[in-house]
Amino acid sequence: MRFGRRHALVLLASCALALGGCSILRRAGGPAGGRGDGSGAIPLWGPAGGFDLRQHTHGAAGRVADLDVSPRGDWIVFAWTEYSHRPRIFLQRTDRAQVVQKTFGDGFDDVDPTFSPDGERIAFASNREGNFNIYMIDAWRSGGAIQVTSDAADEIHPSFSPDGTRIAYAARGSEGAWMIWIRDLRTQQATRLGPGVDPEWSPAGDRIAFRVASAREPERTGIWVVDIESGTRMEIIAPSGFSAANASWSPDGRSIAYESIAPDGDVRRRQIWAVDVETGTRIRLAEAEAEDAEPAWGLDGRVYFASNRDGRWNIWSLSPFLTDRPVPAVTAATTTAAASRGRMP
């Protein structure tokens, strides 16, 4: 949810303190990531920072945020205020301009949409009943939303496990600390994973990326990865004069795209980067006299993101120059579950 609430770093500060009791790994040679201004990073070449820059939405007045890409890579889901003062969930094909509105109503916010692994469902967060809870809708049919969580605490940013049987999300406790939980959708049993917010399940299903406030710079957040079985946490991007947020795994699970947020006053304060999870090598994905934010990696290797480079916040995409990585093919195994139902035009 990027419509004002999820950059409230005060609420994350208690998460940083809680990390003291966790098993933590850091790479040899100092904190992972380094500065967000380009020092120590490997820049991409080309005028746009990436290859084949495309604009997908063309909103005139609204704010687009919280985007996710379908498992087949042919649809985008996002929250948008183009037709109302409060965000609603929309779908759009990656190769067309027409949008499909999925949620309706007044007086509440629908945010954080994400596709299920088979592309059949969309989970999202909404405060339609007062506080934020997790809901689910059919991606291709009309119908009401099914409420997944109903706790008194705010629960945001759902992320499906690769097999679709579990969902990770962040819940704010009574003392204001955000915790990551995993809920089994078959039994509805919920297990607390630890402090953090904005969980993103890895393609292999063994790790979850998340953000949490830094113990060194409590007003800023960094990106961490936790091993689900062992609970071991590794710091991937340590803030140093900037915050890192909105992690998105590459299809092969080797890299994480993220948003670097500089202090207020910088005209380009929000930029998108990618980091190799094992080596810490970082690449800046886009160059523009504008703000680029909220990256979401597609199956074909394209990175979709929100940007105000045309004067309005819209969705764009580019193909990063990761020359040592083959682009994963869209195989029958990755599409059968969704395509066999005939619901993905």
Secondary structure, 3 states (H helix, E strand, C coil): CCCCCCCCCHHHHHHHHHHHHCCEECCCCCCCCCCCCCCCCEECCCCCCCEEEEECCCCCCCCEEEEEECCCCCEEEEEECCCCCCCEEEEEECCCCCEEECCCCCCCCEEEEEECCCCCEEEEEECCCCCCEEEEEECCCCCCCEECCCCCCCEEEEEECCCCCEEEEEEECCCCCEEEEEEECCCCCEEEEEECEEEEECCCCCEEEEEEECCCCCCCEEEEEEECCCCCEEEEECCCCCEEEEEEECCCCCEEEEEEECCCCCCCCEEEEEEECCCCCEEECCCCCCCEEEEEECCCCCEEEEECCCCCCEEEEEECCCCCCCCCCCCHHHHHHHHCCCCCC
